[in-house]
Amino acid sequence: VQLQACGGGLVQAGDSLRLSCEASGGRIFRNLGMGWFRQAPGKEREFVSAISYSGGSTYYADSMKGRFIISKNDDKNTVYLQMNGLKSDDTGVYYCAATNNLTPRPCNKEYGMDYWGKGTQVTVSS
């Protein structure tokens, strides 16, 4: 499975951005759980959000709840991350990931993700 994320950019605090990640190859997209992670400068990669294969279950890191929304469009083989109320702490490289598990594994640090895409840079100026 190949993953291509896009949609990053430079925005001001309080603005919104929507990241997209298109999957290709490998398993049928509708059978994949998907996720977003990010890595801030000098920090380890951290979980942002995840979604089950059906879209029926979603997961968010505490600091993203109420601000970020994850969704997937099986017809377009694409997962989205709508980010609202951006803060300077949201700055980082955002990575899209996919898992062969129908549902991401919250007990696992990386939610059981099997495939990773190249990241897209999000910079939030205060």
N, C-alpha and C positions, 0 to 999 in steps of 0.2 A: 504494500500500500504506500503510495506516494502522497505527500501532503504539501500543499502550497498555501501559505498564509499571506494575506495582504490586508491593507487598510490602515496600517499604522501611520503615524505622522506627528507633527508638532502642533500642540494645541495649548490653550490657556486653561488654567484651573476653572472648573465649573462647566467646561465644554463636554461634548459627547463625541464618541467615535464608535464606528462599527467595524469590527474585524471579521474577515471572512477566511475560510479555509476550505479549499476544494480538494477532495480525495480522488485518486485515480488508481487503477490497477488493483490486483489482489481481490479481496473479498467484496461482496456486494455491500455497498455503503449502508443500506438499511439494516444490515446486521451488525454494524459496528457501534460500540459505545465511543463517545468522543470527549475530548477535554481540551482545556486551555491552561497553560502554565506560564509563569513569567520569571524573569531573572533580572533583578535590579543590579546596578553596578556594585561590584564587591560583595554580592550576596549570593546565596545558593538559590537554585531554581525552586520556586514554590508553586503550589496548587492555586488555581484561580477558580475554575468551574469545570463541571463535567455534566454529561447528559447520557442517558441510556439510549439503546438502539431505537426505541420507539418514541423517544422524546417524553415519555411519561414520568421519568424520574430525573430530577436535576439536582445538582450539588454545587454549593458555593462556599468559598472561604468566608469566614465571618466578616472580614473587612469589606467584602464585595456584596454582601447581602443587601438587597434594596437598591443597589446602584447598577449592578451588572445583570444582564439577561442572556442566557445561552439558549440557542435554538438550532434546529437542523432541518434542512430541506432535502429530502431523499431524492426528489426529482432532479435536483441540481448537484447532488453529491457534495453538499456544502454545509458546514457548520458555521454559525455566527456567534459573535460575542458583542452584544450591544453594551457599551460602557457609557454611563451617564454620571454627571457630577464628578468628573475626573479631578484627582488631587495630584499634587507633586509626587506623593508617595507611590502613585500608580506608574511612574516612569520605569521603563524597563523594556527588555526584549520579550515579546509574547510569542509563545510556541503553541502550535496546534499538535494534538496527539490523538491516536486512535487505539482502541483495544479490541481484540478478538472476542472478549467477553461482552455479552449483550448488555451487561450493566457494569459500569466502573466499580472498582473495589476500594471503597473508602478506607478500609483497614490497611491498605498499602500506601506507602508514601507517595508513589506516583500513580495511584489509583489503577494499577495494573495495566498501564498503557504499554503497547507493543511497538507502536510506530510513532516516529517523531518527524515533524517538518522543520524546515529552517524558520527562524523567527522573523518577526516584523517589529520594528522599533516604534515604541510609543514614548513620546516625550511630553510631559506636562509642565508648563512653566507657571510659576506662581505669581 
